[in-house]
């Protein structure tokens, strides 16, 4: 039923993500960046990165991050 729902690829993860988790981006242009999750909803998350230049927020797919 889930596969037939809307034709998009379906990704499964054994990891449970929650706000406050430290993660590393595993693919895409931000690969290797480490950040903290501030919101998790469905297959997407909002992450925050605190760096020398200040704070940045990023909207990411959960299948592109791993817990560290």
PQR file with spaces between the fields and no chain letter, atoms N, CA, C, O and H, PARSE charges and radii, in Angstrom:
ATOM       1  N    UNK     1       0.812   -1.179    0.000 -0.4000 1.5000
ATOM       2  CA   UNK     1       0.000    0.000    0.000 -0.0000 2.0000
ATOM       3  C    UNK     1       0.870    1.263    0.000  0.5500 1.7000
ATOM       4  O    UNK     1       0.567    2.211   -0.725 -0.5500 1.4000
ATOM       5  N    UNK     2       1.943    1.293    0.798 -0.4000 1.5000
ATOM       6  CA   UNK     2       2.795    2.476    0.870 -0.0000 2.0000
ATOM       7  C    UNK     2       3.516    2.726   -0.449  0.5500 1.7000
ATOM       8  O    UNK     2       3.675    3.875   -0.859 -0.5500 1.4000
ATOM       9  H    UNK     2       2.188    0.523    1.387  0.4000 1.0000
ATOM      10  N    UNK     3       3.953    1.660   -1.116 -0.4000 1.5000
ATOM      11  CA   UNK     3       4.673    1.806   -2.375 -0.0000 2.0000
ATOM      12  C    UNK     3       3.753    2.352   -3.459  0.5500 1.7000
ATOM      13  O    UNK     3       4.182    3.159   -4.284 -0.5500 1.4000
ATOM      14  H    UNK     3       3.824    0.726   -0.782  0.4000 1.0000
ATOM      15  N    UNK     4       2.514    1.930   -3.468 -0.4000 1.5000
ATOM      16  CA   UNK     4       1.562    2.369   -4.481 -0.0000 2.0000
ATOM      17  C    UNK     4       0.968    3.739   -4.188  0.5500 1.7000
ATOM      18  O    UNK     4       0.277    4.292   -5.043 -0.5500 1.4000
ATOM      19  H    UNK     4       2.166    1.274   -2.798  0.4000 1.0000
ATOM      20  N    UNK     5       1.207    4.296   -3.031 -0.4000 1.5000
ATOM      21  CA   UNK     5       0.577    5.541   -2.600 -0.0000 2.0000
ATOM      22  C    UNK     5       0.790    6.696   -3.561  0.5500 1.7000
ATOM      23  O    UNK     5      -0.181    7.312   -4.002 -0.5500 1.4000
ATOM      24  H    UNK     5       1.769    3.846   -2.336  0.4000 1.0000
ATOM      25  N    UNK     6       2.050    7.010   -3.901 -0.4000 1.5000
ATOM      26  CA   UNK     6       2.259    8.143   -4.798 -0.0000 2.0000
ATOM      27  C    UNK     6       3.415    7.954   -5.771  0.5500 1.7000
ATOM      28  O    UNK     6       3.790    8.907   -6.455 -0.5500 1.4000
ATOM      29  H    UNK     6       2.839    6.510   -3.544  0.4000 1.0000
ATOM      30  N    UNK     7       3.981    6.784   -5.855 -0.4000 1.5000
ATOM      31  CA   UNK     7       5.000    6.512   -6.858 -0.0000 2.0000
ATOM      32  C    UNK     7       6.398    6.967   -6.501  0.5500 1.7000
ATOM      33  O    UNK     7       7.328    6.721   -7.270 -0.5500 1.4000
ATOM      34  H    UNK     7       3.676    6.010   -5.300  0.4000 1.0000
ATOM      35  N    UNK     8       6.587    7.624   -5.361 -0.4000 1.5000
ATOM      36  CA   UNK     8       7.940    8.036   -4.977 -0.0000 2.0000
ATOM      37  C    UNK     8       8.694    6.859   -4.381  0.5500 1.7000
ATOM      38  O    UNK     8       8.098    5.881   -3.930 -0.5500 1.4000
ATOM      39  H    UNK     8       5.831    7.824   -4.736  0.4000 1.0000
ATOM      40  N    UNK     9      10.025    6.974   -4.389 -0.4000 1.5000
ATOM      41  CA   UNK     9      10.844    5.940   -3.764 -0.0000 2.0000
ATOM      42  C    UNK     9      10.560    5.909   -2.272  0.5500 1.7000
ATOM      43  O    UNK     9      10.349    6.946   -1.643 -0.5500 1.4000
ATOM      44  H    UNK     9      10.509    7.768   -4.756  0.4000 1.0000
ATOM      45  N    UNK    10      10.557    4.729   -1.727 -0.4000 1.5000
ATOM      46  CA   UNK    10      10.298    4.534   -0.312 -0.0000 2.0000
ATOM      47  C    UNK    10      11.587    4.082    0.344  0.5500 1.7000
ATOM      48  O    UNK    10      12.181    3.092   -0.084 -0.5500 1.4000
ATOM      49  H    UNK    10      10.728    3.887   -2.237  0.4000 1.0000
ATOM      50  N    UNK    11      12.032    4.786    1.376 -0.4000 1.5000
ATOM      51  CA   UNK    11      13.268    4.461    2.075 -0.0000 2.0000
ATOM      52  C    UNK    11      12.956    4.060    3.506  0.5500 1.7000
ATOM      53  O    UNK    11      12.135    4.683    4.177 -0.5500 1.4000
ATOM      54  H    UNK    11      11.549    5.590    1.723  0.4000 1.0000
ATOM      55  N    UNK    12      13.622    3.013    3.957 -0.4000 1.5000
ATOM      56  CA   UNK    12      13.456    2.544    5.329 -0.0000 2.0000
ATOM      57  C    UNK    12      14.758    2.733    6.078  0.5500 1.7000
ATOM      58  O    UNK    12      15.841    2.593    5.510 -0.5500 1.4000
ATOM      59  H    UNK    12      14.289    2.506    3.411  0.4000 1.0000
ATOM      60  N    UNK    13      14.645    3.051    7.355 -0.4000 1.5000
ATOM      61  CA   UNK    13      15.821    3.211    8.197 -0.0000 2.0000
ATOM      62  C    UNK    13      15.560    2.544    9.531  0.5500 1.7000
ATOM      63  O    UNK    13      14.467    2.655   10.086 -0.5500 1.4000
ATOM      64  H    UNK    13      13.765    3.165    7.816  0.4000 1.0000
ATOM      65  N    UNK    14      16.563    1.851   10.043 -0.4000 1.5000
ATOM      66  CA   UNK    14      16.451    1.216   11.355 -0.0000 2.0000
ATOM      67  C    UNK    14      16.707    2.231   12.464  0.5500 1.7000
ATOM      68  O    UNK    14      16.426    1.963   13.633 -0.5500 1.4000
ATOM      69  H    UNK    14      17.450    1.760    9.592  0.4000 1.0000
ATOM      70  N    UNK    15      17.240    3.397   12.098 -0.4000 1.5000
ATOM      71  CA   UNK    15      17.554    4.416   13.089 -0.0000 2.0000
ATOM      72  C    UNK    15      16.327    5.255   13.401  0.5500 1.7000
ATOM      73  O    UNK    15      15.538    5.584   12.515 -0.5500 1.4000
ATOM      74  H    UNK    15      17.468    3.615   11.149  0.4000 1.0000
ATOM      75  N    UNK    16      16.179    5.592   14.666 -0.4000 1.5000
ATOM      76  CA   UNK    16      15.147    6.520   15.086 -0.0000 2.0000
ATOM      77  C    UNK    16      15.815    7.859   15.337  0.5500 1.7000
ATOM      78  O    UNK    16      16.735    7.948   16.150 -0.5500 1.4000
ATOM      79  H    UNK    16      16.820    5.324   15.386  0.4000 1.0000
ATOM      80  N    UNK    17      15.372    8.886   14.659 -0.4000 1.5000
ATOM      81  CA   UNK    17      15.938   10.210   14.826 -0.0000 2.0000
ATOM      82  C    UNK    17      15.026   11.051   15.700  0.5500 1.7000
ATOM      83  O    UNK    17      13.802   10.925   15.647 -0.5500 1.4000
ATOM      84  H    UNK    17      14.624    8.813   13.999  0.4000 1.0000
ATOM      85  N    UNK    18      15.643   11.917   16.513 -0.4000 1.5000
ATOM      86  CA   UNK    18      14.887   12.785   17.397 -0.0000 2.0000
ATOM      87  C    UNK    18      15.595   14.126   17.508  0.5500 1.7000
ATOM      88  O    UNK    18      16.807   14.209   17.306 -0.5500 1.4000
ATOM      89  H    UNK    18      16.637   12.019   16.556  0.4000 1.0000
ATOM      90  N    UNK    19      14.846   15.178   17.829 -0.4000 1.5000
ATOM      91  CA   UNK    19      15.502   16.469   18.045 -0.0000 2.0000
ATOM      92  C    UNK    19      16.612   16.342   19.084  0.5500 1.7000
ATOM      93  O    UNK    19      16.462   15.660   20.098 -0.5500 1.4000
ATOM      94  H    UNK    19      13.862   15.111   17.993  0.4000 1.0000
ATOM      95  N    UNK    20      17.721   17.012   18.809 -0.4000 1.5000
ATOM      96  CA   UNK    20      18.886   16.943   19.693 -0.0000 2.0000
ATOM      97  C    UNK    20      19.948   15.965   19.220  0.5500 1.7000
ATOM      98  O    UNK    20      21.092   16.040   19.668 -0.5500 1.4000
ATOM      99  H    UNK    20      17.843   17.566   17.985  0.4000 1.0000
ATOM     100  N    UNK    21      19.590   15.033   18.310 -0.4000 1.5000
ATOM     101  CA   UNK    21      20.567   14.082   17.791 -0.0000 2.0000
ATOM     102  C    UNK    21      21.650   14.806   16.999  0.5500 1.7000
ATOM     103  O    UNK    21      21.361   15.728   16.236 -0.5500 1.4000
ATOM     104  H    UNK    21      18.661   14.972   17.947  0.4000 1.0000
ATOM     105  N    UNK    22      22.882   14.388   17.181 -0.4000 1.5000
ATOM     106  CA   UNK    22      23.994   14.874   16.367 -0.0000 2.0000
ATOM     107  C    UNK    22      24.082   13.962   15.155  0.5500 1.7000
ATOM     108  O    UNK    22      24.091   12.738   15.293 -0.5500 1.4000
ATOM     109  H    UNK    22      23.117   13.638   17.800  0.4000 1.0000
ATOM     110  N    UNK    23      24.148   14.559   13.959 -0.4000 1.5000
ATOM     111  CA   UNK    23      24.176   13.779   12.726 -0.0000 2.0000
ATOM     112  C    UNK    23      25.245   14.302   11.777  0.5500 1.7000
ATOM     113  O    UNK    23      25.724   15.429   11.903 -0.5500 1.4000
ATOM     114  H    UNK    23      24.141   15.552   13.847  0.4000 1.0000
ATOM     115  N    UNK    24      25.602   13.450   10.826 -0.4000 1.5000
ATOM     116  CA   UNK    24      26.524   13.814    9.743 -0.0000 2.0000
ATOM     117  C    UNK    24      25.790   13.588    8.430  0.5500 1.7000
ATOM     118  O    UNK    24      25.135   12.563    8.245 -0.5500 1.4000
ATOM     119  H    UNK    24      25.213   12.534   10.723  0.4000 1.0000
ATOM     120  N    UNK    25      25.903   14.550    7.520 -0.4000 1.5000
ATOM     121  CA   UNK    25      25.286   14.424    6.199 -0.0000 2.0000
ATOM     122  C    UNK    25      26.117   13.433    5.385  0.5500 1.7000
ATOM     123  O    UNK    25      27.340   13.557    5.311 -0.5500 1.4000
ATOM     124  H    UNK    25      26.436   15.383    7.671  0.4000 1.0000
ATOM     125  N    UNK    26      25.448   12.440    4.768 -0.4000 1.5000
ATOM     126  CA   UNK    26      26.159   11.363    4.083 -0.0000 2.0000
ATOM     127  C    UNK    26      26.161   11.488    2.566  0.5500 1.7000
ATOM     128  O    UNK    26      26.902   10.773    1.892 -0.5500 1.4000
ATOM     129  H    UNK    26      24.455   12.339    4.827  0.4000 1.0000
ATOM     130  N    UNK    27      25.337   12.391    2.013 -0.4000 1.5000
ATOM     131  CA   UNK    27      25.332   12.562    0.559 -0.0000 2.0000
ATOM     132  C    UNK    27      24.869   13.964    0.202  0.5500 1.7000
ATOM     133  O    UNK    27      24.291   14.680    1.019 -0.5500 1.4000
ATOM     134  H    UNK    27      24.734   12.972    2.560  0.4000 1.0000
ATOM     135  N    UNK    28      25.141   14.334   -1.045 -0.4000 1.5000
ATOM     136  CA   UNK    28      24.745   15.648   -1.528 -0.0000 2.0000
ATOM     137  C    UNK    28      25.826   16.690   -1.312  0.5500 1.7000
ATOM     138  O    UNK    28      26.929   16.365   -0.872 -0.5500 1.4000
ATOM     139  H    UNK    28      25.611   13.752   -1.709  0.4000 1.0000
ATOM     140  N    UNK    29      25.516   17.933   -1.617 -0.4000 1.5000
ATOM     141  CA   UNK    29      26.519   18.992   -1.542 -0.0000 2.0000
ATOM     142  C    UNK    29      27.006   19.291   -0.123  0.5500 1.7000
ATOM     143  O    UNK    29      28.072   19.883    0.048 -0.5500 1.4000
ATOM     144  H    UNK    29      24.621   18.197   -1.974  0.4000 1.0000
ATOM     145  N    UNK    30      26.245   18.894    0.887 -0.4000 1.5000
ATOM     146  CA   UNK    30      26.648   19.138    2.279 -0.0000 2.0000
ATOM     147  C    UNK    30      27.299   17.909    2.915  0.5500 1.7000
ATOM     148  O    UNK    30      27.462   17.854    4.134 -0.5500 1.4000
ATOM     149  H    UNK    30      25.380   18.413    0.747  0.4000 1.0000
ATOM     150  N    UNK    31      27.669   16.926    2.097 -0.4000 1.5000
ATOM     151  CA   UNK    31      28.266   15.681    2.600 -0.0000 2.0000
ATOM     152  C    UNK    31      29.423   15.980    3.538  0.5500 1.7000
ATOM     153  O    UNK    31      30.296   16.793    3.233 -0.5500 1.4000
ATOM     154  H    UNK    31      27.536   16.970    1.107  0.4000 1.0000
ATOM     155  N    UNK    32      29.416   15.304    4.698 -0.4000 1.5000
ATOM     156  CA   UNK    32      30.477   15.462    5.689 -0.0000 2.0000
ATOM     157  C    UNK    32      30.176   16.495    6.766  0.5500 1.7000
ATOM     158  O    UNK    32      30.837   16.508    7.805 -0.5500 1.4000
ATOM     159  H    UNK    32      28.707   14.644    4.946  0.4000 1.0000
ATOM     160  N    UNK    33      29.189   17.361    6.538 -0.4000 1.5000
ATOM     161  CA   UNK    33      28.849   18.375    7.525 -0.0000 2.0000
ATOM     162  C    UNK    33      28.187   17.728    8.731  0.5500 1.7000
ATOM     163  O    UNK    33      27.341   16.845    8.585 -0.5500 1.4000
ATOM     164  H    UNK    33      28.652   17.350    5.695  0.4000 1.0000
ATOM     165  N    UNK    34      28.572   18.166    9.913 -0.4000 1.5000
ATOM     166  CA   UNK    34      27.969   17.675   11.143 -0.0000 2.0000
ATOM     167  C    UNK    34      27.053   18.750   11.701  0.5500 1.7000
ATOM     168  O    UNK    34      27.382   19.937   11.685 -0.5500 1.4000
ATOM     169  H    UNK    34      29.259   18.883   10.032  0.4000 1.0000
ATOM     170  N    UNK    35      25.895   18.317   12.196 -0.4000 1.5000
ATOM     171  CA   UNK    35      24.914   19.269   12.702 -0.0000 2.0000
ATOM     172  C    UNK    35      24.025   18.598   13.749  0.5500 1.7000
ATOM     173  O    UNK    35      24.184   17.415   14.052 -0.5500 1.4000
ATOM     174  H    UNK    35      25.628   17.353   12.208  0.4000 1.0000
ATOM     175  N    UNK    36      23.098   19.363   14.288 -0.4000 1.5000
ATOM     176  CA   UNK    36      22.165   18.874   15.299 -0.0000 2.0000
ATOM     177  C    UNK    36      20.750   19.003   14.760  0.5500 1.7000
ATOM     178  O    UNK    36      20.380   20.031   14.192 -0.5500 1.4000
ATOM     179  H    UNK    36      22.969   20.324   14.042  0.4000 1.0000
ATOM     180  N    UNK    37      19.957   17.944   14.943 -0.4000 1.5000
ATOM     181  CA   UNK    37      18.565   17.986   14.493 -0.0000 2.0000
ATOM     182  C    UNK    37      17.744   18.844   15.447  0.5500 1.7000
ATOM     183  O    UNK    37      17.880   18.736   16.666 -0.5500 1.4000
ATOM     184  H    UNK    37      20.257   17.109   15.405  0.4000 1.0000
ATOM     185  N    UNK    38      16.892   19.698   14.883 -0.4000 1.5000
ATOM     186  CA   UNK    38      16.012   20.493   15.731 -0.0000 2.0000
ATOM     187  C    UNK    38      14.540   20.146   15.502  0.5500 1.7000
ATOM     188  O    UNK    38      13.679   20.511   16.302 -0.5500 1.4000
ATOM     189  H    UNK    38      16.782   19.786   13.893  0.4000 1.0000
ATOM     190  N    UNK    39      14.258   19.438   14.404 -0.4000 1.5000
ATOM     191  CA   UNK    39      12.893   18.996   14.130 -0.0000 2.0000
ATOM     192  C    UNK    39      12.957   17.791   13.197  0.5500 1.7000
ATOM     193  O    UNK    39      13.760   17.762   12.264 -0.5500 1.4000
ATOM     194  H    UNK    39      14.958   19.142   13.754  0.4000 1.0000
ATOM     195  N    UNK    40      12.110   16.798   13.454 -0.4000 1.5000
ATOM     196  CA   UNK    40      12.035   15.614   12.604 -0.0000 2.0000
ATOM     197  C    UNK    40      10.562   15.376   12.293  0.5500 1.7000
ATOM     198  O    UNK    40       9.727   15.319   13.196 -0.5500 1.4000
ATOM     199  H    UNK    40      11.458   16.821   14.212  0.4000 1.0000
ATOM     200  N    UNK    41      10.249   15.238   10.991 -0.4000 1.5000
ATOM     201  CA   UNK    41       8.866   15.033   10.584 -0.0000 2.0000
ATOM     202  C    UNK    41       8.833   14.172    9.339  0.5500 1.7000
ATOM     203  O    UNK    41       9.355   14.566    8.296 -0.5500 1.4000
ATOM     204  H    UNK    41      10.927   15.285   10.257  0.4000 1.0000
ATOM     205  N    UNK    42       8.232   13.014    9.434 -0.4000 1.5000
ATOM     206  CA   UNK    42       8.136   12.114    8.284 -0.0000 2.0000
ATOM     207  C    UNK    42       9.511   11.698    7.800  0.5500 1.7000
ATOM     208  O    UNK    42      10.296   11.137    8.564 -0.5500 1.4000
ATOM     209  H    UNK    42       7.807   12.693   10.281  0.4000 1.0000
ATOM     210  N    UNK    43       9.811   11.969    6.531 -0.4000 1.5000
ATOM     211  CA   UNK    43      11.101   11.583    5.960 -0.0000 2.0000
ATOM     212  C    UNK    43      12.070   12.758    5.899  0.5500 1.7000
ATOM     213  O    UNK    43      13.136   12.656    5.291 -0.5500 1.4000
ATOM     214  H    UNK    43       9.173   12.425    5.910  0.4000 1.0000
ATOM     215  N    UNK    44      11.701   13.878    6.530 -0.4000 1.5000
ATOM     216  CA   UNK    44      12.529   15.088    6.469 -0.0000 2.0000
ATOM     217  C    UNK    44      12.912   15.536    7.869  0.5500 1.7000
ATOM     218  O    UNK    44      12.279   15.161    8.856 -0.5500 1.4000
ATOM     219  H    UNK    44      10.835   13.961    7.024  0.4000 1.0000
ATOM     220  N    UNK    45      13.955   16.341    7.935 -0.4000 1.5000
ATOM     221  CA   UNK    45      14.379   16.897    9.208 -0.0000 2.0000
ATOM     222  C    UNK    45      14.884   18.317    8.988  0.5500 1.7000
ATOM     223  O    UNK    45      15.266   18.694    7.880 -0.5500 1.4000
ATOM     224  H    UNK    45      14.469   16.646    7.133  0.4000 1.0000
ATOM     225  N    UNK    46      14.879   19.077   10.043 -0.4000 1.5000
ATOM     226  CA   UNK    46      15.460   20.404   10.044 -0.0000 2.0000
ATOM     227  C    UNK    46      16.658   20.344   10.970  0.5500 1.7000
ATOM     228  O    UNK    46      16.534   19.963   12.134 -0.5500 1.4000
ATOM     229  H    UNK    46      14.568   18.770   10.943  0.4000 1.0000
ATOM     230  N    UNK    47      17.811   20.719   10.456 -0.4000 1.5000
ATOM     231  CA   UNK    47      19.040   20.630   11.227 -0.0000 2.0000
ATOM     232  C    UNK    47      19.642   22.008   11.375  0.5500 1.7000
ATOM     233  O    UNK    47      19.429   22.888   10.541 -0.5500 1.4000
ATOM     234  H    UNK    47      17.911   21.029    9.510  0.4000 1.0000
ATOM     235  N    UNK    48      20.395   22.188   12.445 -0.4000 1.5000
ATOM     236  CA   UNK    48      21.065   23.455   12.697 -0.0000 2.0000
ATOM     237  C    UNK    48      22.567   23.205   12.786  0.5500 1.7000
ATOM     238  O    UNK    48      23.011   22.201   13.342 -0.5500 1.4000
ATOM     239  H    UNK    48      20.568   21.473   13.123  0.4000 1.0000
ATOM     240  N    UNK    49      23.322   24.113   12.240 -0.4000 1.5000
ATOM     241  CA   UNK    49      24.786   24.032   12.276 -0.0000 2.0000
ATOM     242  C    UNK    49      25.297   25.310   12.910  0.5500 1.7000
ATOM     243  O    UNK    49      25.027   26.408   12.423 -0.5500 1.4000
ATOM     244  H    UNK    49      22.961   24.929   11.788  0.4000 1.0000
ATOM     245  N    UNK    50      26.034   25.162   13.996 -0.4000 1.5000
ATOM     246  CA   UNK    50      26.666   26.305   14.646 -0.0000 2.0000
ATOM     247  C    UNK    50      28.120   26.330   14.227  0.5500 1.7000
ATOM     248  O    UNK    50      28.855   25.376   14.481 -0.5500 1.4000
ATOM     249  H    UNK    50      26.253   24.271   14.392  0.4000 1.0000
ATOM     250  N    UNK    51      28.539   27.386   13.603 -0.4000 1.5000
ATOM     251  CA   UNK    51      29.912   27.467   13.131 -0.0000 2.0000
ATOM     252  C    UNK    51      30.491   28.838   13.370  0.5500 1.7000
ATOM     253  O    UNK    51      29.877   29.686   14.017 -0.5500 1.4000
ATOM     254  H    UNK    51      27.942   28.162   13.396  0.4000 1.0000
ATOM     255  N    UNK    52      31.683   29.047   12.839 -0.4000 1.5000
ATOM     256  CA   UNK    52      32.360   30.316   13.010 -0.0000 2.0000
ATOM     257  C    UNK    52      31.571   31.470   12.409  0.5500 1.7000
ATOM     258  O    UNK    52      31.644   32.598   12.897 -0.5500 1.4000
ATOM     259  H    UNK    52      32.182   28.358   12.313  0.4000 1.0000
ATOM     260  N    UNK    53      30.816   31.191   11.349 -0.4000 1.5000
ATOM     261  CA   UNK    53      30.062   32.246   10.677 -0.0000 2.0000
ATOM     262  C    UNK    53      28.680   32.450   11.288  0.5500 1.7000
ATOM     263  O    UNK    53      27.934   33.320   10.838 -0.5500 1.4000
ATOM     264  H    UNK    53      30.757   30.275   10.952  0.4000 1.0000
ATOM     265  N    UNK    54      28.330   31.678   12.289 -0.4000 1.5000
ATOM     266  CA   UNK    54      27.017   31.812   12.918 -0.0000 2.0000
ATOM     267  C    UNK    54      26.210   30.540   12.810  0.5500 1.7000
ATOM     268  O    UNK    54      26.763   29.441   12.785 -0.5500 1.4000
ATOM     269  H    UNK    54      28.935   30.971   12.654  0.4000 1.0000
ATOM     270  N    UNK    55      24.899   30.692   12.744 -0.4000 1.5000
ATOM     271  CA   UNK    55      23.980   29.565   12.728 -0.0000 2.0000
ATOM     272  C    UNK    55      23.318   29.445   11.366  0.5500 1.7000
ATOM     273  O    UNK    55      22.915   30.447   10.775 -0.5500 1.4000
ATOM     274  H    UNK    55      24.450   31.585   12.764  0.4000 1.0000
ATOM     275  N    UNK    56      23.205   28.226   10.873 -0.4000 1.5000
ATOM     276  CA   UNK    56      22.510   27.968    9.613 -0.0000 2.0000
ATOM     277  C    UNK    56      21.541   26.818    9.840  0.5500 1.7000
ATOM     278  O    UNK    56      21.866   25.871   10.556 -0.5500 1.4000
ATOM     279  H    UNK    56      23.532   27.412   11.354  0.4000 1.0000
ATOM     280  N    UNK    57      20.357   26.884    9.243 -0.4000 1.5000
ATOM     281  CA   UNK    57      19.418   25.769    9.302 -0.0000 2.0000
ATOM     282  C    UNK    57      19.286   25.168    7.911  0.5500 1.7000
ATOM     283  O    UNK    57      19.363   25.870    6.902 -0.5500 1.4000
ATOM     284  H    UNK    57      20.093   27.653    8.661  0.4000 1.0000
ATOM     285  N    UNK    58      19.086   23.846    7.879 -0.4000 1.5000
ATOM     286  CA   UNK    58      19.019   23.108    6.623 -0.0000 2.0000
ATOM     287  C    UNK    58      17.853   22.146    6.659  0.5500 1.7000
ATOM     288  O    UNK    58      17.634   21.485    7.675 -0.5500 1.4000
ATOM     289  H    UNK    58      19.024   23.277    8.699  0.4000 1.0000
ATOM     290  N    UNK    59      17.102   22.050    5.581 -0.4000 1.5000
ATOM     291  CA   UNK    59      16.030   21.082    5.427 -0.0000 2.0000
ATOM     292  C    UNK    59      16.621   19.885    4.679  0.5500 1.7000
ATOM     293  O    UNK    59      17.049   20.021    3.533 -0.5500 1.4000
ATOM     294  H    UNK    59      17.280   22.587    4.756  0.4000 1.0000
ATOM     295  N    UNK    60      16.647   18.718    5.320 -0.4000 1.5000
ATOM     296  CA   UNK    60      17.322   17.545    4.766 -0.0000 2.0000
ATOM     297  C    UNK    60      16.395   16.339    4.745  0.5500 1.7000
ATOM     298  O    UNK    60      15.459   16.249    5.540 -0.5500 1.4000
ATOM     299  H    UNK    60      16.300   18.608    6.252  0.4000 1.0000
ATOM     300  N    UNK    61      16.660   15.417    3.834 -0.4000 1.5000
ATOM     301  CA   UNK    61      15.989   14.115    3.832 -0.0000 2.0000
ATOM     302  C    UNK    61      16.668   13.248    4.894  0.5500 1.7000
ATOM     303  O    UNK    61      17.893   13.269    5.017 -0.5500 1.4000
ATOM     304  H    UNK    61      17.420   15.490    3.188  0.4000 1.0000
ATOM     305  N    UNK    62      15.882   12.486    5.663 -0.4000 1.5000
ATOM     306  CA   UNK    62      16.461   11.642    6.715 -0.0000 2.0000
ATOM     307  C    UNK    62      17.400   10.571    6.164  0.5500 1.7000
ATOM     308  O    UNK    62      18.315   10.133    6.863 -0.5500 1.4000
ATOM     309  H    UNK    62      14.887   12.469    5.563  0.4000 1.0000
ATOM     310  N    UNK    63      17.182   10.143    4.910 -0.4000 1.5000
ATOM     311  CA   UNK    63      18.068    9.114    4.371 -0.0000 2.0000
ATOM     312  C    UNK    63      19.406    9.679    3.931  0.5500 1.7000
ATOM     313  O    UNK    63      20.235    8.942    3.396 -0.5500 1.4000
ATOM     314  H    UNK    63      16.439   10.498    4.343  0.4000 1.0000
ATOM     315  N    UNK    64      19.641   10.977    4.142 -0.4000 1.5000
ATOM     316  CA   UNK    64      20.945   11.570    3.805 -0.0000 2.0000
ATOM     317  C    UNK    64      21.741   11.925    5.049  0.5500 1.7000
ATOM     318  O    UNK    64      22.757   12.613    4.954 -0.5500 1.4000
ATOM     319  H    UNK    64      18.968   11.576    4.577  0.4000 1.0000
ATOM     320  N    UNK    65      21.289   11.460    6.235 -0.4000 1.5000
ATOM     321  CA   UNK    65      22.023   11.728    7.476 -0.0000 2.0000
ATOM     322  C    UNK    65      22.217   10.439    8.256  0.5500 1.7000
ATOM     323  O    UNK    65      21.455    9.483    8.114 -0.5500 1.4000
ATOM     324  H    UNK    65      20.463   10.901    6.311  0.4000 1.0000
ATOM     325  N    UNK    66      23.267   10.435    9.094 -0.4000 1.5000
ATOM     326  CA   UNK    66      23.518    9.313   10.000 -0.0000 2.0000
ATOM     327  C    UNK    66      23.872    9.871   11.362  0.5500 1.7000
ATOM     328  O    UNK    66      24.476   10.939   11.463 -0.5500 1.4000
ATOM     329  H    UNK    66      23.887   11.212    9.210  0.4000 1.0000
ATOM     330  N    UNK    67      23.496    9.152   12.418 -0.4000 1.5000
ATOM     331  CA   UNK    67      23.830    9.586   13.781 -0.0000 2.0000
ATOM     332  C    UNK    67      25.339    9.482   13.989  0.5500 1.7000
ATOM     333  O    UNK    67      25.992    8.584   13.458 -0.5500 1.4000
ATOM     334  H    UNK    67      23.006    8.284   12.336  0.4000 1.0000
ATOM     335  N    UNK    68      25.876   10.411   14.766 -0.4000 1.5000
ATOM     336  CA   UNK    68      27.300   10.333   15.141 -0.0000 2.0000
ATOM     337  C    UNK    68      27.422   10.313   16.645  0.5500 1.7000
ATOM     338  O    UNK    68      28.532   10.250   17.173 -0.5500 1.4000
ATOM     339  H    UNK    68      25.346   11.140   15.198  0.4000 1.0000
